[in-house]
Amino acid sequence: MTAPQLRLLSGGAAHGVVDALAAQFRAETDAEIVGSFGPVGAMKDRLLSGEPADLVILTKALIAELAAAGHVLPGTCADLGRVRTGVAVKEGDPVPDVSGGQALRAALLDAREIYFPDPLRATAGIHFAKVLDRLGVRQVLAPRLRAYPSGAAAMRAMSGAAGSSLLGCTQITEIMITPGVTLVGALPAEFELATVYSAAVCATTASADLARRLLALLTGDLTRSLRARLGFEF
């Protein structure tokens, strides 16, 4: 007998938590999570274009928009936690100082290549592009910038790239689940981005009970310590 499937559209920031809880959810419900992960803007567009989904995880602001428009069930919105945007290097490489604006600027200028997510649709990518502009280095760094569809893809690419002096920027949860990269730290306070991620049950779901159970698992107190280990803050 085929196991029931729970269809999920999610921002990449929650990928690690979903993967970590998939086996528990399967054991408790016999259902398999079929998840798609990527930039929140792309996930929202897929939902609005009619792609079937039972649960959605996006930024709190986007979930609120969907709720106001009736695309998620009333009373089902719940927060997973807050995710900061951070800086990463390849595992084993020297860790630069990124504690302040000038230190971050120097680290970027010293980097041979810089990996980050989509500057048009990904939460961290949009923000990082603004940081480059504020630091006045976007133009000079343009030949060294390596943009990828998601933060996870950017970190995987950096991990597999040859050589050293590589720098990455994306959400900390995506850095922490990628083998071969090391979290340097969050962006300095003057450039900080802390994004709250929320989940909600989709209005068109045919599996509302299953979706509510996954929602409770992802956002409940019993998994709070797991989410913290994977980069969420509260």
Disulfide bonds with the S-S distance in Angstrom:
none
